Structures are given as structure tokens and as C-alpha cells.
Amino acid sequence: EQHEQIWRGWTMGGPDIGTAGRRDDVNLIYTSENVDQVRGLVSEYDITYIYIGALEREAYGNDIGATFSSFADVVFTNSGVTIYRVVE
């Protein structure tokens, strides 16, 4: 268990996603219009899927994810959710 915590960055309460730097990076991924910046952050965090649902639209607006189509494919969509898969 400790091995998983060390390598995956998990704490006893779940993933350690609360650092200010990581929060700022998530905000940039969802809001930046700079494709190279977004792609760089997606690569840095080894992100495979990007989820856009009601909470993301509420936090970042309806135009969220405009840059994703340049490096990711839509693999699921319905009236409230879009999921992108990052293309290598």
C-alpha cells in the first residue's frame, strides 16, 4: 500500500490533488487558449482522458475545452458530458 502511495502520489484520503500548483495547472488545462501550453501540461501529468461535465462547465464556462480537439479525439458525448482521449 505504501508503495502505491509513493509512486502514485496518493495520501490516505485519496489522490493528492490539492496542491496550489496542480490546481493552477488544471485551471490552465481547461481555460488556456495556448494549445502548446495545454498539450504540455497534459503530457506532464500523463493525462489520457479529459472529462467535461456539468461541474467543469459551471467552473470554466460553456466554451471549455476549445483547444482539446487539436490533440484529442471525442470518445464519448451525450447531452451533458464530453470525454476526450488524448492522441499520442
C-alpha positions as CSV (number, residue, x, y, z in Angstrom):
1,E,0.0,0.0,0.0
2,Q,2.8,2.5,0.9
3,H,4.4,1.7,-2.5
4,E,1.3,2.8,-4.3
5,Q,1.1,5.9,-2.2
6,I,4.6,6.9,-3.0
7,W,4.5,6.2,-6.7
8,R,1.0,7.4,-7.4
9,G,1.1,10.4,-5.1
10,W,-1.8,9.2,-3.0
11,T,-2.5,10.1,0.6
12,M,-4.7,8.2,3.0
13,G,-7.6,10.4,1.9
14,G,-7.2,9.8,-1.8
15,P,-5.1,11.4,-4.6
16,D,-3.1,14.4,-3.6
17,I,-4.6,16.8,-6.0
18,G,-4.9,19.8,-3.6
19,T,-1.5,21.5,-4.2
20,A,-1.8,25.0,-5.4
21,G,0.5,24.3,-8.4
22,R,-1.6,21.4,-9.5
23,R,-4.9,23.4,-9.1
24,D,-3.4,26.2,-11.2
25,D,-2.3,23.6,-13.9
26,V,-5.8,22.1,-14.0
27,N,-7.3,25.6,-14.4
28,L,-4.9,26.2,-17.3
29,I,-5.7,22.9,-19.0
30,Y,-9.4,23.9,-19.0
31,T,-9.1,27.6,-19.8
32,S,-5.9,28.3,-21.8
33,E,-6.2,29.1,-25.5
34,N,-2.5,28.3,-25.9
35,V,-2.6,24.7,-27.4
36,D,1.2,24.2,-26.8
37,Q,0.7,25.1,-23.1
38,V,-2.3,22.8,-22.6
39,R,-0.7,19.9,-24.5
40,G,2.5,20.4,-22.4
41,L,0.5,20.1,-19.1
42,V,-1.5,17.2,-20.4
43,S,1.8,15.4,-21.2
44,E,3.4,16.4,-17.9
45,Y,0.6,14.8,-15.9
46,D,0.4,11.9,-18.3
47,I,-3.3,12.5,-18.9
48,T,-5.1,10.1,-21.2
49,Y,-8.8,11.2,-20.8
50,I,-10.2,14.7,-20.3
51,Y,-13.7,14.8,-18.8
52,I,-16.1,17.8,-19.3
53,G,-19.3,17.6,-17.5
54,A,-21.7,20.0,-15.6
55,L,-19.2,20.9,-12.9
56,E,-16.5,21.7,-15.4
57,R,-18.8,23.9,-17.4
58,E,-20.0,25.6,-14.3
59,A,-16.5,26.3,-13.2
60,Y,-14.9,27.2,-16.6
61,G,-17.8,28.2,-18.9
62,N,-19.5,26.6,-21.9
63,D,-16.6,27.2,-24.2
64,I,-14.4,24.9,-22.1
65,G,-12.0,22.6,-24.0
66,A,-11.8,24.5,-27.2
67,T,-8.1,23.5,-27.5
68,F,-8.7,19.8,-26.9
69,S,-9.7,19.0,-30.4
70,S,-6.2,19.8,-31.7
71,F,-4.7,16.9,-29.8
72,A,-7.5,14.7,-28.5
73,D,-10.5,12.8,-30.0
74,V,-14.0,12.8,-28.6
75,V,-14.6,9.2,-27.4
76,F,-17.9,9.8,-25.7
77,T,-20.6,12.5,-25.7
78,N,-24.1,13.0,-24.6
79,S,-26.2,16.0,-23.6
80,G,-24.2,16.8,-20.5
81,V,-20.8,15.0,-20.9
82,T,-17.9,15.0,-23.3
83,I,-14.9,12.8,-22.9
84,Y,-11.7,13.3,-24.9
85,R,-8.9,10.8,-25.4
86,V,-5.5,12.3,-25.9
87,V,-3.9,11.2,-29.1
88,E,-0.2,10.3,-28.7
